[in-house]
Amino acid sequence: MSNLTGALERQDQAPNTPVALLQSEQALTMIAESLPAGMDAKTFQRHAITLVKQNPDLLACEAASVAQGIVRGAALGLDPDPALGQMWLVPRNVKDGNTWSKVATFQVGWRGLYELAMRTGRVAKIEVKAVHANDRFKARLGSNGGLVHEPDWFGARGPIIGWYAYAQLRDGTEMFEVLSLADAEAHRDAHASTKTRDGRIYGPWVDHFDAMAAKTVFLKLAKWLPKQVERTSDFDRALEADGQAVRTPLGGMPGHGDVIEATHTPEPAAAGALPEGDDNPDEVPAGVPLADENGDPILTTTATEKPKTTAARNRKMHAMVAEAWPDLDAESREVRRKALVGIVGEGATSSKDLDGEQWDDLFLTLDAITSGQSELHLRSNGAYELRGKR
């Protein structure tokens, strides 16, 4: 029997449903090889099967994408037990030519990010809580800053009006971020990963609004954690993998189109190409719905294009742009983003032309604009310039 014939026969014999593939010895072996020490592969496999069986849409996804998402969770040590909320698999519709397929994208829950941050040993405590209308809540800034949250445990707490994320480091340093209900809804409307042609949102922001709001406020807090936490390998890998779908068969190397970097997946009837004249899929033109927290359109790349770095930088850039100019519409923010890319990139017309140092400058500049230290000023000749504020 030739190697090709044997390979084809093995492919024909491979499990072709998500549950069957997860139950296979191959999946169990890859889970065991990926898991950190101390985690049981069979328990992890059982939790993964439970997660998939609870969602009929996941059962309809390409089996390989489901299994790859589970293996990614295993590599990060994030348990797929739905009760823990550390990781999820989210069904997405993707288009291959004229054919629509359903794939499972890997998504990190805020409890998963919490787990990864705590593993670094730099953080003593993290809390992410919802605030109700009848709770006593104060968030003070400045030298006497701090949080006060006193729920009325035995009374009617009222509806949720916001969320906060709080962290205490090992050295005693405390920090927090707050997200109002209105801000969470605005963030959802701007960055929801799935929208129909008429703008209707569906998916995690509809099915799990509280969890998505908690994740959003946690990510705001994560920017202020020590870089040893934010940039630790597992934490960074989790953010890079968040929203990815991998269609490669287990044990194979990703080929062309096997890695889907972003999460905007409209319903088949609502699908459309990027606007005419936009030949750079790393740029997000005005009017194109943004993905997850950060705003990438669907990207399919080859393994040689280093998609993780590019996608992660673009996701971070779009998230910071939205935070720098929260009161502007998408088109106005896009104008300022392109102007800023041109300034830090010394005339660059696309973010893909930036080198590593220029990317760092871009993030620092956006941070300075958000904090009020700098501003983009529109000159009389129609060009923008960067100015420091006094």
Long-range contacts (C-beta under 8 A, 24 or more apart in sequence): 11-249, 14-249, 15-63, 16-63, 17-59, 17-63, 18-52, 18-58, 18-59, 18-61, 18-63, 18-66, 18-67, 18-104, 19-49, 19-52, 19-53, 19-59, 20-63, 21-63, 21-64, 21-66, 21-67, 21-250, 22-48, 22-49, 22-52, 22-66, 22-67, 22-70, 23-49, 26-250, 26-251, 27-67, 27-70, 27-71, 27-250, 30-67, 30-71, 30-74, 30-250, 30-251, 31-70, 31-71, 31-74, 34-71, 34-74, 34-75, 35-74, 35-75, 35-77, 36-77, 39-74, 39-77, 39-79, 44-74, 44-79, 44-80, 47-79, 47-80, 47-81, 47-82, 48-73, 48-80, 50-80, 50-81, 50-82, 51-80, 51-81, 51-82, 51-88, 51-89, 52-89, 54-82, 55-89, 55-91, 57-91, 57-102, 58-89, 58-91, 58-104, 60-91, 60-102, 61-89, 61-91, 61-102, 61-103, 61-104, 62-101, 62-102, 62-103, 62-104, 62-247, 64-246, 64-247, 64-248, 64-249, 64-250, 65-103, 65-104, 65-105, 65-245, 65-246, 65-247, 66-104, 67-250, 68-106, 68-245, 68-246, 68-247, 68-248, 68-250, 69-104, 69-105, 69-106, 69-245, 69-246, 71-250, 72-106, 72-241, 72-244, 72-246, 73-106, 75-237, 76-108, 76-112, 76-116, 76-234, 76-237, 76-238, 76-241, 77-115, 77-119, 77-234, 78-108, 78-112, 78-115, 78-116, 78-238, 84-111, 85-109, 85-110, 85-111, 85-112, 85-211, 86-111, 86-112, 86-115, 87-112, 88-204, 90-193, 90-203, 90-204, 90-263, 92-193, 92-194, 92-245, 92-260, 92-263, 92-265, 93-265, 93-266, 93-267, 93-268, 93-271, 94-245, 94-260, 94-265, 94-298, 95-268, 95-271, 96-257, 100-268, 100-271, 103-245, 103-247, 103-260, 104-245, 105-243, 105-244, 105-245, 105-260, 105-263, 106-241, 106-242, 106-243, 106-244, 106-245, 106-246, 107-204, 107-242, 107-243, 107-292, 108-215, 108-238, 108-239, 108-241, 108-242, 109-211, 109-215, 110-211, 110-214, 110-215, 110-218, 112-238, 113-215, 113-218, 113-219, 113-222, 113-235, 113-238, 114-218, 116-232, 116-234, 116-235, 116-238, 117-167, 117-222, 117-225, 117-229, 117-235, 119-232, 119-234, 120-228, 120-229, 120-232, 120-235, 121-170, 122-169, 122-170, 122-225, 122-226, 122-228, 122-229, 123-167, 123-168, 123-169, 123-170, 123-225, 123-229, 124-168, 124-169, 124-170, 125-166, 125-167, 125-168, 126-165, 126-166, 126-167, 126-168, 127-164, 127-165, 127-166, 127-167, 128-163, 128-164, 128-165, 128-166, 128-214, 128-217, 128-218, 129-163, 129-164, 129-166, 130-160, 130-162, 130-163, 130-210, 130-213, 130-214, 131-160, 131-161, 131-162, 131-163, 131-164, 132-157, 132-158, 132-159, 132-160, 132-161, 133-157, 133-158, 133-159, 133-160, 133-161, 134-158, 137-162, 139-164, 139-176, 139-178, 146-174, 147-176, 160-210, 163-210, 163-213, 163-214, 163-216, 163-217, 164-217, 165-214, 165-217, 165-218, 165-220, 165-221, 166-221, 167-221, 167-225, 169-225, 169-226, 175-221, 175-224, 175-225, 176-221, 177-217, 177-220, 177-221, 177-224, 178-217, 179-213, 179-216, 179-217, 179-220, 181-213, 184-209, 184-212, 184-213, 184-216, 184-217, 186-326, 187-213, 187-216, 187-293, 187-322, 188-212, 188-213, 190-290, 190-322, 190-330, 191-290, 191-291, 191-292, 191-293, 191-294, 191-295, 191-319, 191-322, 192-289, 192-290, 193-243, 193-263, 193-264, 193-265, 193-291, 193-292, 194-263, 194-264, 194-265, 194-266, 194-267, 195-264, 195-266, 195-270, 195-289, 196-266, 196-267, 196-269, 196-270, 197-266, 197-267, 197-269, 197-270, 197-272, 198-270, 202-267, 215-293, 216-293, 219-293, 219-319, 236-312, 239-312, 240-308, 240-311, 240-312, 242-292, 242-293, 243-291, 243-292, 243-296, 243-315, 253-303, 254-303, 255-302, 255-303, 256-300, 256-302, 257-300, 257-302, 258-303, 259-300, 259-301, 259-303, 259-307, 260-298, 260-299, 260-300, 261-296, 261-298, 261-299, 261-300, 261-301, 261-307, 261-308, 261-310, 261-311, 262-291, 262-292, 262-296, 262-297, 262-298, 262-299, 262-311, 262-315, 263-291, 263-292, 263-296, 263-298, 264-288, 264-289, 264-290, 264-291, 264-296, 264-297, 264-298, 265-298, 280-350, 280-352, 282-310, 282-311, 282-314, 282-350, 282-351, 282-352, 283-350, 283-351, 283-352, 284-314, 284-318, 284-334, 285-334, 286-330, 286-331, 286-334, 287-330, 287-331, 290-318, 290-330, 291-315, 293-319, 294-318, 294-319, 295-319, 295-322, 310-352, 313-351, 313-359, 314-351, 316-363, 317-351, 317-362, 317-363, 317-366, 320-363, 320-366, 320-367, 320-370, 321-366, 323-366, 323-370, 324-366, 324-369, 324-370, 325-369, 336-376, 336-384, 339-376, 339-383, 339-384, 340-365, 340-366, 340-376, 340-384, 340-386, 343-384, 343-385, 343-386
